């Protein structure tokens, strides 16, 4: 399993996303999986990486939360959560997404 966390420097959510992602990986039995961090700095890089806003998680090269439109600019991302829109998904949403992809 290959996990990459794409983010922009100005995004306030990426640090908490990393913590939640680490917890979700442990909960799904993938706690030893390294998380590669990548700072996205240009629109060209965003388009090439299929970046859908910061933070974006790629699992084996695909967005862990499909439906986020790839962006050609460097901006924050919004996720639908059980309590409304937020800058990152809940740990439970991460667990569900990882578990459904790891089968």
Secondary structure, 3 states (H helix, E strand, C coil): CCEEEEECCCCCCHHHHHHHHHHHHHHCCCCCCCEEEEECCCHHHHHHHCCCCECEEEECCEECCCCCCCCCCCCECCEEECCEEECCCCHHHHHHHHHHHCC
